[in-house]
Amino acid sequence: MAEAKPKITKTELRDFLSRLWYPREYLLAGTFLATLAIGGMWGAWRNLCAGDACPSIAQIKTWEPEQTSKLLSHDGQLIEEIGFERRTPVSIQALPAYVPQAVVAIEDHRFYEHRGFDPRGIARAVFGVLTRPITNRNLGGGSTITQQLARNMFDQIGFERRFGRGVINRKLKEVQVALDLERAYSKDQILEAYLNEIWMGRGYGFQHAARSFLGKNVTDVNVAEAALLAAILNVPARYDPFRHPDNAKRRRDLVLTRMAQEGYLTREEAERWKQEPLPAEEPEGNVLSIAPYFAEWVRQTLESRFGSEIYRSGFRVYTTLDVDMQRAAREAMDAGWAAIEADASFEHPRYAEFDTVQSFPGQTPYLQGAFISLDPVTGHVKALIGGRDFNQSKFDRARLARRQAGSSFKPFVYTAAIASRIPASHIVVDGPVVYPQVSGEDWRPSNFEPDFKGPMTIRQGLVTSTNMIAIKLGWEEVGIETVAQTARRMGINTEIERFPSTTIGAVEVIPLEMAEAYSAFATLGTKVRPEPILRVEDAAGNVLWEPQPERTQVLDSLVARIMVSMLEEVVQRGTGATGVRVTAGLPYQVPAAGKTGTTNDGTDVWFTGVTPNLLATVWFGMDTPVPIFKLGPGKRQATGGGLASPVWGRFMKQVYYGSEAAADEGAPGEARPAVMPIPERWPVLAGLKAVRVDRRTGKLASRWCAEEDQYVEYFLPGTEPTEFCDQSGGRRFRIPREP
């Protein structure tokens, strides 16, 4: 017989229910707090975009963008557009169906299913990040097309500048704007806005990209070209077909594969379109972004004068840029960079090791350089390169970098000497010196070559870039204050310390200021301020601003002419001769004068040279000042004569002679005509005294001195020698070369 279950009494039931009350209190309290938290989060969510914290979703219906300002070369070629938006809107109905299909397939294949936010996409992206170290696969990002459009709208109002850099805060706001967009517009309207506003590396929107990359309207592209445009939009710097064709092709083929997976193409069609070649060269006449550092300089100049109007009022800005010279400058610099990196003594990271998608706001780890060319009479900047890659580093080394000048500063020492009536035939002894420093230590400078050559003229000192001659001349005879004032008057505005080492270029200078200072040599005494703008017109063609050349007489013309004679010899038989005349092959018919520059241990190398109608400055170095070539036995030291002067020579050869035509039919390379005619040589000015002197003694030449040591020197009136040389002038001088 089964045992009966005991009955629960009323007292026991009451006790049990009473025990349940306390947990219920906690449950109710937790529910209350959770309700408050949810309410708070909901309120915060609803207030994320309160006020002007988010862009108005109405802006995607504003199809007429504000007019960009067009930057034109001196002869009217479009080189850049500046504005809040640079785009050419196209209706989605006008596009071939495969254009939006390519974008949807690769960027957001569930675009027509979600409502602006795709949890599955987010989950896939998170899973991809977590598993990538194991699978080495990228499963894609989690942002929908609508979110990307929202992000683009935030970028246009300067989100990071106005609202901080909080990633979570920004993402939440993007999601809210995306949801609002989905509620207000149809899918096709959102996709149309996206195709017209997405950044494509060379402007906004698919129409602008089609013109820039393919040379045609987006309405005329084929399937492979549509897939290429969809590939580029992901990371324009990485998938630019002209800079990274392998990356671009892989991404384009992936787009075609995805189009087949989504049913927009058959597999056979996708494979057939994958056989289409990428565009081999940029469309003819496309010079956009040929001079990004120059364009940024112009933009900053315009903004300082006209404010934000330049971004919306459709100005036409005629600049001083010469597209052919800019191309010649880029080709010469590219050759220079390649030659340096190919040298066995170069042991730094190379540019090719860094993908352009990487961002270096300021300093880069690879070799850099700068180039400026200008008309020395008008100051019009014809070409400017401020660095190797504007996408990676927007810091303009041509206008902003302060680098040690090295021997390229020496012409200011010699100019001060000539202006002080010390003749070019003046003798200074190349020998060791010791100068006490403020620190209490002694400074014992040396020449590039370890030995000393004894007495030599200061002309020979400049031609051979002998340190001891410049130091003794500038510090002991002319005076460092006179040297500093001469450099300042000619255009060097950086700090010039009054130390002996300043005479050989221990001072930091800016490349653009070096170009300005050397303009006084080219024009025989008048310096000119570099200017990038010819004139600014409004949308109706009215001239708003037309800068005039700012010229200043800074040297006596006779002093300048003697200096040009000395600097010509640097290029004829001195430290710049091999690079300019031999390596670059600039014919002797082109009159040229200039100076090499090399700092301690070859950290900075320079060449600034002039012709009667053109000037150019070349600089190479690492952003963090370190020797360009590794130092040590058997290693080559970087010099301005070996690295910078050939670039100057190649540029000038292209300008005056054009590129050489291919010898054989079908050979690579495109011949281009010369940009400007070869100028006449500098005239010998009336008032200069031309006197034959002895190179060893600086005295008047005579039959008692070796004939091969005689040459014609120019003198300011009253500074010519009065004594004749004799056979006691000492050993014969042989001019060394800078390696």
C-alpha positions in Angstrom: 0.0 0.0 0.0 1.5 3.3 -1.1 2.3 5.8 1.5 0.0 8.9 1.4 1.6 12.3 0.5 1.6 14.8 3.4 -0.8 17.7 2.9 0.6 21.3 3.0 -1.0 23.3 5.7 -2.1 26.9 5.4 0.7 28.0 7.7 3.3 26.3 5.5 1.8 27.8 2.4 1.9 31.3 3.9 5.5 30.9 4.9 6.5 29.7 1.4 4.8 32.7 -0.2 6.4 35.1 2.2 9.8 33.8 1.3 9.0 34.5 -2.4 8.4 38.2 -1.7 12.0 39.2 -1.2 13.3 37.9 -4.6 10.3 39.6 -6.1 11.4 42.9 -4.7 14.8 42.4 -6.4 13.0 41.4 -9.6 10.8 44.5 -9.5 13.7 46.7 -8.7 15.8 45.2 -11.6 12.9 45.6 -14.0 12.5 49.2 -13.0 16.2 50.0 -13.4 16.3 48.2 -16.7 13.4 50.2 -17.9 15.2 53.4 -16.9 18.3 52.3 -18.7 16.5 51.4 -21.8 14.6 54.7 -21.7 17.9 56.6 -21.2 19.5 54.8 -24.1 16.5 55.4 -26.3 16.6 59.1 -25.4 20.3 59.3 -26.1 19.7 57.5 -29.4 17.0 59.9 -30.4 19.1 62.9 -29.4 22.3 61.7 -31.2 21.5 64.0 -34.1 19.9 66.8 -32.2 20.7 70.3 -33.5 23.3 70.2 -36.3 25.2 67.2 -35.0 24.3 65.3 -38.1 23.9 66.3 -41.8 20.5 66.9 -43.2 19.3 63.9 -45.1 17.6 66.4 -47.5 21.0 67.2 -49.1 21.0 64.0 -51.2 18.2 65.5 -53.3 20.4 68.6 -54.0 21.7 67.3 -57.3 23.3 70.6 -58.5 26.5 70.8 -56.5 28.1 74.1 -55.6 30.4 75.2 -58.3 34.0 74.2 -57.8 36.9 76.5 -58.6 38.9 75.3 -61.6 42.7 75.5 -61.3 44.2 75.9 -64.8 47.8 75.8 -66.1 49.2 78.9 -67.6 47.8 77.8 -71.0 44.4 76.8 -69.8 44.7 73.1 -69.1 42.6 71.9 -66.1 45.0 70.7 -63.4 42.7 70.6 -60.4 39.3 71.4 -59.0 38.7 72.7 -55.5 35.5 72.8 -53.6 33.4 71.1 -51.0 32.4 68.6 -53.7 34.0 67.8 -57.0 31.5 65.7 -58.9 29.4 65.6 -62.0 25.9 64.1 -61.1 24.4 61.5 -63.4 20.8 60.0 -63.1 20.7 56.3 -62.3 18.2 55.8 -65.1 20.9 57.0 -67.6 23.4 54.4 -66.4 23.8 50.9 -67.9 22.2 48.5 -65.4 25.6 46.8 -64.8 27.1 49.9 -63.3 24.9 50.0 -60.1 24.9 46.2 -60.2 28.7 46.0 -60.0 28.6 48.3 -56.9 25.9 46.4 -55.1 27.6 43.1 -55.8 30.9 44.1 -54.3 29.9 46.6 -51.7 26.5 45.5 -50.3 24.9 42.5 -51.9 21.9 42.7 -49.5 21.3 46.3 -50.3 17.8 45.7 -51.5 16.9 43.6 -48.5 18.0 45.5 -45.4 16.7 48.9 -44.2 20.0 50.7 -44.0 21.7 48.6 -41.3 22.7 45.0 -41.9 23.3 43.0 -38.7 24.4 40.0 -40.7 27.0 42.2 -42.5 28.3 43.5 -39.1 28.5 39.9 -37.8 30.4 38.8 -40.9 32.8 41.7 -40.6 33.5 41.0 -36.9 33.9 37.3 -37.5 36.3 38.1 -40.4 38.4 40.3 -38.1 38.6 37.6 -35.4 39.4 34.8 -37.8 41.7 36.6 -40.3 44.9 35.6 -38.4 43.9 32.0 -38.9 42.2 32.0 -42.3 44.1 35.0 -43.8 40.9 35.9 -45.5 39.1 39.3 -45.6 35.4 38.8 -45.3 34.7 42.5 -46.0 33.4 45.4 -44.1 30.1 45.7 -42.3 28.9 49.1 -43.6 26.0 49.1 -46.0 25.9 51.4 -49.0 23.5 53.6 -47.1 25.9 53.8 -44.2 28.7 54.7 -46.5 26.6 57.4 -48.0 25.9 58.7 -44.5 29.6 58.6 -43.7 30.3 60.6 -46.9 27.7 63.2 -45.8 29.5 63.5 -42.4 32.8 64.0 -44.2 31.4 66.9 -46.2 30.5 68.7 -43.0 33.9 68.0 -41.3 32.6 65.5 -38.7 36.0 64.8 -37.1 36.8 68.5 -36.9 33.5 69.4 -35.3 32.5 66.5 -33.3 35.7 64.7 -32.3 37.1 61.3 -33.3 35.1 58.9 -31.2 34.6 55.8 -33.4 31.5 54.5 -31.5 29.9 57.9 -31.5 30.5 58.4 -35.1 29.2 54.9 -36.0 26.0 55.4 -34.1 25.4 58.6 -35.8 26.1 57.1 -39.2 23.6 54.3 -38.4 20.9 56.8 -37.4 21.4 58.9 -40.6 21.3 55.7 -42.6 18.0 54.6 -41.1 16.6 58.1 -41.7 17.7 57.9 -45.3 16.1 54.6 -45.8 12.8 55.9 -44.4 12.9 59.0 -46.6 14.1 57.7 -50.0 13.8 54.8 -52.3 16.6 52.4 -52.8 17.4 53.8 -56.3 17.5 57.3 -54.9 20.0 56.3 -52.3 22.1 54.3 -54.7 22.1 57.3 -57.2 23.3 59.6 -54.5 26.0 57.2 -53.6 27.3 56.8 -57.1 27.4 60.6 -57.5 29.0 61.4 -54.2 31.5 58.7 -53.3 35.1 59.6 -53.3 37.0 58.1 -56.2 40.5 59.3 -55.6 40.4 61.9 -58.4 37.2 63.6 -57.5 33.7 62.6 -56.4 31.3 60.3 -58.3 31.4 57.7 -61.1 31.2 60.3 -63.9 34.3 62.1 -62.8 36.1 58.8 -62.2 35.1 57.5 -65.7 36.5 60.6 -67.3 39.7 60.5 -65.2 40.5 56.8 -65.5 38.8 55.8 -68.8 38.5 59.0 -70.8 34.8 58.4 -71.4 31.4 59.1 -69.8 30.1 56.7 -67.3 27.1 56.1 -69.5 29.5 54.6 -72.1 31.5 52.1 -70.0 31.3 48.4 -70.6 30.9 45.7 -68.0 34.7 45.3 -67.3 35.1 49.1 -67.0 32.1 49.3 -64.6 33.6 46.6 -62.5 36.9 48.5 -62.5 35.2 51.6 -61.2 33.5 49.6 -58.5 36.9 48.2 -57.6 38.5 51.6 -57.4 35.9 53.1 -55.0 36.9 50.6 -52.2 40.3 52.2 -51.7 41.2 54.5 -54.6 44.9 54.8 -53.7 45.3 51.0 -53.6 43.3 50.2 -56.7 44.4 53.0 -59.0 45.0 51.1 -62.3 47.9 53.3 -63.4 49.8 53.1 -60.2 48.9 49.6 -59.0 47.6 47.6 -62.1 48.0 44.2 -60.4 45.9 45.3 -57.4 43.3 46.9 -59.7 42.9 43.8 -61.9 42.6 41.4 -58.9 39.9 43.7 -57.4 38.1 44.1 -60.7 38.0 40.4 -61.3 36.6 39.9 -57.8 33.8 42.3 -58.7 33.0 40.3 -61.8 33.0 37.1 -59.8 30.6 38.7 -57.3 28.3 39.9 -60.1 28.1 36.3 -61.4 27.3 35.0 -57.9 24.5 37.6 -57.5 23.0 36.6 -60.9 23.9 39.8 -62.7 26.2 37.9 -65.1 26.6 34.3 -66.1 29.9 32.7 -65.1 30.9 32.6 -68.8 30.2 36.3 -69.2 32.2 37.1 -66.1 35.2 35.0 -67.3 35.0 36.7 -70.7 35.0 40.2 -69.2 38.0 39.2 -67.0 40.1 39.0 -70.2 39.6 42.7 -70.9 42.8 44.6 -70.4 43.0 47.5 -67.9 43.6 51.0 -69.4 47.3 51.1 -70.2 47.8 54.9 -69.8 45.9 57.8 -68.6 43.4 59.4 -71.0 45.0 62.0 -73.2 44.7 65.5 -71.8 44.1 64.2 -68.3 46.4 66.2 -66.1 44.4 66.2 -62.9 46.6 65.6 -59.9 49.8 66.1 -61.9 50.9 68.7 -59.4 49.1 68.1 -56.1 51.6 70.0 -53.9 51.4 73.0 -56.2 47.6 72.8 -56.3 47.5 72.7 -52.5 49.7 75.8 -52.3 47.3 77.6 -54.7 44.3 76.5 -52.6 45.8 77.9 -49.4 46.7 81.1 -51.1 43.2 81.5 -52.5 41.6 80.6 -49.2 43.6 83.3 -47.3 42.4 85.9 -49.8 38.8 84.8 -50.7 37.8 82.6 -47.8 35.3 79.8 -48.4 34.0 81.5 -51.6 36.7 79.5 -53.5 34.8 76.3 -52.7 31.4 77.3 -54.0 31.6 80.2 -56.4 33.2 78.6 -59.5 36.3 80.7 -59.8 38.6 80.1 -62.8 42.2 80.3 -61.5 44.9 80.6 -64.1 48.1 79.4 -62.4 51.8 79.7 -63.5 52.2 75.9 -63.8 53.6 74.6 -67.1 52.3 71.1 -67.5 55.2 70.0 -69.8 57.8 71.3 -67.3 55.9 69.6 -64.4 56.1 66.3 -66.3 59.8 66.8 -67.0 60.4 67.6 -63.3 58.5 64.5 -62.2 60.4 62.3 -64.7 63.8 63.7 -63.6 62.9 63.3 -59.9 61.7 59.8 -60.4 64.9 58.9 -62.1 66.8 60.5 -59.3 64.9 58.6 -56.6 65.4 55.3 -58.5 69.1 55.9 -58.9 69.6 56.6 -55.2 67.6 53.6 -54.1 69.4 51.3 -56.5 72.8 52.2 -55.0 74.3 49.5 -52.9 75.1 52.0 -50.2 71.4 52.9 -49.7 70.1 50.8 -46.8 66.8 52.6 -45.9 63.3 51.4 -46.5 62.3 51.9 -50.2 59.3 53.7 -51.4 58.0 50.6 -53.2 57.7 48.8 -49.9 54.9 51.1 -48.8 51.4 50.9 -50.3 49.9 54.3 -51.1 46.9 53.5 -48.9 49.2 54.0 -45.9 49.0 57.4 -44.4 52.0 59.3 -43.1 50.7 62.7 -42.0 54.2 64.2 -41.8 57.4 62.2 -41.9 57.8 59.2 -44.1 60.4 56.4 -43.6 61.6 56.4 -47.2 63.7 58.8 -49.3 62.1 62.1 -50.0 62.9 65.1 -52.2 61.7 68.5 -53.5 61.9 70.3 -56.8 61.1 73.9 -57.7 61.4 75.6 -61.1 60.5 79.2 -61.7 61.0 82.1 -64.2 63.7 84.2 -62.5 62.3 87.4 -64.1 58.5 87.1 -63.3 58.8 84.7 -60.3 56.2 82.4 -62.0 56.6 78.9 -60.6 56.6 76.5 -63.6 57.0 73.2 -61.7 56.9 72.2 -58.1 57.2 68.8 -56.4 56.9 68.9 -52.6 57.4 65.2 -51.9 57.2 61.7 -53.3 53.5 60.9 -52.7 50.9 63.4 -51.8 48.4 60.7 -50.8 50.9 59.4 -48.1 52.3 62.8 -46.9 50.8 66.2 -47.7 53.7 68.0 -46.1 55.2 70.2 -48.8 59.0 70.0 -48.5 59.5 72.5 -51.3 57.8 75.3 -49.3 58.0 74.2 -45.7 60.9 71.9 -45.0 63.9 73.4 -43.2 67.0 71.5 -44.1 70.7 72.3 -43.8 71.9 74.0 -46.9 75.5 72.6 -47.0 77.7 74.0 -49.7 74.7 75.5 -51.6 74.9 78.3 -49.0 78.5 79.2 -50.0 77.5 81.5 -52.9 76.2 84.0 -50.3 79.7 84.0 -48.7 81.3 84.7 -52.0 78.7 87.3 -53.0 79.4 89.2 -49.8 83.1 89.0 -50.5 82.8 90.3 -54.1 80.4 93.1 -52.9 83.1 94.0 -50.3 85.5 94.5 -53.2 87.5 91.3 -52.6 88.2 90.1 -56.1 87.6 86.6 -57.4 91.4 86.3 -57.9 92.0 86.9 -54.2 94.2 84.2 -52.6 93.2 82.3 -49.5 95.2 79.4 -48.1 93.5 76.0 -47.9 94.8 74.8 -44.6 93.6 73.6 -41.2 91.9 76.0 -38.8 90.7 75.7 -35.2 87.9 77.8 -33.7 86.8 77.7 -30.1 83.0 77.1 -29.6 80.6 78.4 -26.9 80.6 74.9 -25.4 84.3 75.2 -24.7 85.3 72.6 -27.3 87.3 73.4 -30.4 85.8 73.2 -33.9 88.2 71.6 -36.4 86.5 71.7 -39.8 87.7 69.6 -42.8 87.3 69.5 -46.5 85.4 66.8 -48.4 88.8 65.5 -49.4 91.1 64.9 -46.4 94.1 66.8 -47.7 94.7 70.5 -48.0 95.8 72.2 -51.3 97.5 75.4 -50.0 97.0 78.8 -51.6 94.2 79.2 -54.2 91.9 81.9 -55.6 88.5 82.2 -54.1 87.1 81.4 -57.6 88.9 78.0 -57.3 87.5 77.7 -53.8 84.0 78.0 -55.0 84.4 75.9 -58.1 85.9 73.0 -56.0 83.6 73.7 -53.0 86.6 73.8 -50.6 85.4 74.3 -47.1 88.4 76.0 -45.7 88.3 78.8 -48.3 84.7 79.6 -47.5 85.3 79.5 -43.8 88.3 81.8 -43.8 86.8 84.1 -46.3 83.4 84.4 -44.6 84.5 84.3 -41.0 87.9 86.0 -41.0 87.8 88.4 -44.0 84.2 89.4 -44.9 82.6 88.9 -41.5 79.7 86.6 -40.7 77.4 89.5 -40.1 77.9 90.7 -43.7 77.4 87.2 -45.0 74.1 86.8 -43.0 72.8 90.1 -44.1 73.6 89.3 -47.7 71.7 86.0 -47.5 68.8 87.7 -45.8 68.6 90.4 -48.4 68.6 87.8 -51.2 65.7 85.9 -49.8 66.8 83.5 -47.0 64.3 84.2 -44.1 65.1 81.3 -41.8 67.4 82.0 -38.8 71.0 82.5 -39.8 73.2 81.9 -36.8 76.5 83.9 -36.5 78.8 80.9 -36.2 81.9 79.9 -38.4 80.0 76.8 -39.5 77.3 79.0 -41.1 79.8 79.8 -43.9 79.7 76.2 -45.1 76.0 75.8 -44.8 75.2 74.7 -41.2 72.2 77.0 -41.4 68.7 75.5 -42.2 67.0 76.9 -45.3 63.7 76.3 -47.2 64.1 75.1 -50.8 61.6 77.7 -52.1 63.7 80.4 -50.4 66.9 79.1 -52.0 65.2 79.4 -55.4 64.2 83.0 -54.6 67.7 83.9 -53.5 69.4 82.4 -56.6 67.0 84.3 -58.9 69.2 87.3 -58.2 72.1 85.5 -60.0 70.0 84.7 -63.0 68.8 88.3 -63.5 72.1 89.9 -62.6 71.0 91.4 -59.3 67.2 91.4 -59.0 65.5 88.8 -56.9 61.8 87.9 -57.4 59.3 86.4 -55.1 57.9 83.0 -56.3 54.3 83.3 -57.4 51.9 80.4 -58.3 48.9 82.5 -59.6 48.5 84.5 -62.8 45.0 85.7 -62.3 41.6 84.8 -60.7 38.3 85.2 -62.5 34.8 84.8 -61.2 32.3 82.5 -62.9 31.4 85.4 -65.3 35.0 86.0 -66.4 35.6 89.1 -64.4 39.2 89.4 -63.1 39.1 89.4 -59.3 42.9 89.3 -58.7 46.0 89.5 -60.8 49.2 89.3 -58.8 52.1 91.3 -60.1 55.7 90.2 -59.9 57.5 91.4 -56.7 61.0 92.3 -57.8 63.7 93.7 -55.6 67.2 94.9 -56.6 69.4 93.1 -54.1 72.8 93.1 -55.8 74.9 95.4 -57.8 74.7 94.0 -61.4 78.5 93.9 -61.7 78.8 91.9 -58.5 76.0 89.5 -59.7 77.8 89.1 -63.1 81.1 88.1 -61.5 79.2 85.6 -59.3 77.5 84.1 -62.4 80.9 83.7 -64.0 82.1 81.8 -60.9 79.0 79.6 -60.8 79.2 78.9 -64.5 82.6 77.4 -63.8 81.1 75.2 -61.1 78.9 73.6 -63.9 81.7 73.7 -66.5 84.6 72.1 -64.6 83.7 72.0 -60.9 81.5 69.9 -58.5 78.4 70.2 -60.8 80.1 69.4 -64.1 79.9 65.6 -64.1 76.3 65.4 -63.0 74.9 68.2 -65.3 77.1 67.8 -68.4 78.1 64.2 -68.4 75.5 62.1 -66.5 72.5 64.2 -67.6 74.1 65.1 -70.9 73.0 68.8 -70.9 74.8 70.2 -73.9 77.3 73.0 -73.4 75.2 75.3 -75.7 72.9 75.8 -72.7 74.4 78.5 -70.5 74.2 77.3 -66.9 75.4 78.4 -63.5 74.8 76.7 -60.2 76.1 75.3 -57.0 76.0 71.8 -55.4 75.3 71.3 -51.7 76.3 68.5 -49.4 75.8 68.4 -45.6 77.8 66.4 -43.0 77.7 62.7 -43.8 75.6 63.3 -46.9 72.3 63.8 -45.0 71.1 66.5 -47.4 72.1 66.9 -51.0 71.3 70.0 -53.2 71.7 71.6 -56.5 70.4 75.0 -57.4 71.1 76.2 -60.9 70.1 78.9 -63.2 70.0 79.8 -66.9 69.2 83.3 -68.1 65.5 82.4 -68.3 64.9 79.5 -65.9 65.9 78.4 -62.4 65.5 75.1 -60.6 66.3 73.8 -57.1 66.7 70.1 -56.3 66.9 68.6 -52.8 67.1 65.0 -51.6 67.1 63.6 -48.1 65.2 61.5 -45.5 62.5 63.2 -43.5 64.3 62.3 -40.4 67.8 63.7 -41.0 70.1 60.8 -41.4 72.8 60.0 -44.0 71.3 59.0 -47.3 74.0 56.4 -47.8 75.3 54.1 -45.0 78.7 55.4 -43.8 81.7 53.1 -43.6 84.7 51.8 -45.6 83.9 51.1 -49.2 80.6 53.0 -49.0 79.8 55.9 -51.2 78.9 59.2 -49.6 75.9 61.1 -51.0 76.8 64.4 -52.6 74.9 67.1 -54.4 77.2 66.7 -57.4 76.5 63.0 -57.6 72.8 62.8 -56.8 71.1 66.2 -57.2 72.8 67.9 -60.1 72.0 65.1 -62.6 68.3 65.6 -61.9 68.7 69.3 -62.6 70.5 68.5 -65.9 67.9 66.0 -67.0 65.1 68.6 -66.4 66.9 71.3 -68.3 67.7 69.0 -71.2 64.0 68.1 -71.5 63.0 71.8 -71.3 65.4 73.0 -74.0 65.7 70.0 -76.2 62.6 67.8 -75.6 62.6 64.1 -75.1 64.5 62.1 -77.7 62.4 60.2 -80.2 62.5 56.5 -80.1 65.1 55.2 -82.5 63.1 52.1 -83.6 59.5 51.9 -84.5 57.5 50.6 -81.5 60.3 51.5 -79.0 59.0 52.7 -75.6 58.9 56.4 -74.8 57.1 59.3 -76.3 59.0 62.1 -77.9 58.0 65.6 -76.7 59.1 68.9 -78.1 61.2 71.4 -76.3 59.3 73.7 -73.9 61.3 76.9 -74.5 64.2 78.1 -76.7 67.8 78.1 -75.6 68.6 81.5 -74.2 71.6 83.8 -75.1 74.5 83.8 -72.7 74.7 86.4 -70.0 76.2 89.6 -71.4 79.6 90.9 -70.1 78.4 94.2 -68.6 80.0 97.5 -69.3 82.1 98.6 -66.4 83.6 95.2 -65.6 87.3 94.9 -66.0 88.5 91.8 -67.9 92.1 91.1 -66.9 94.3 88.1 -67.6 95.7 86.8 -64.3 97.7 83.9 -63.0 95.7 81.2 -61.3 98.3 80.3 -58.7 99.0 83.7 -57.4 96.1 85.9 -58.3 98.5 88.4 -59.9 98.6 89.8 -63.4 99.7 87.1 -65.9 103.2 87.5 -67.3 105.7 85.6 -69.4 107.4 84.4 -66.3 104.4 82.2 -65.2 103.0 79.1 -66.8 100.7 79.8 -69.7 98.3 77.0 -68.7 97.7 78.8 -65.4 96.5 82.0 -67.1 92.9 82.9 -67.4 90.7 86.0 -67.8 89.1 87.2 -64.6 86.4 89.9 -64.1 86.9 92.7 -61.6 85.0 95.5 -60.2 86.7 98.7 -61.3 89.6 99.4 -58.9 89.9 95.9 -57.6 92.1 94.4 -60.3 95.7 93.3 -59.4 98.6 95.6 -60.2 101.6 93.2 -59.7 102.8 90.7 -62.1 103.3 87.1 -61.3 106.8 85.4 -61.3 108.1 81.9 -61.1 108.1 81.9 -57.3 104.3 81.3 -57.1 104.7 77.8 -55.6 103.5 74.4 -56.8 101.0 74.1 -59.5 97.3 73.7 -58.5 95.2 70.8 -59.7 91.4 71.1 -59.3 89.9 68.2 -57.4 86.4 66.9 -58.2 83.6 66.3 -55.8 82.8 62.6 -56.1 
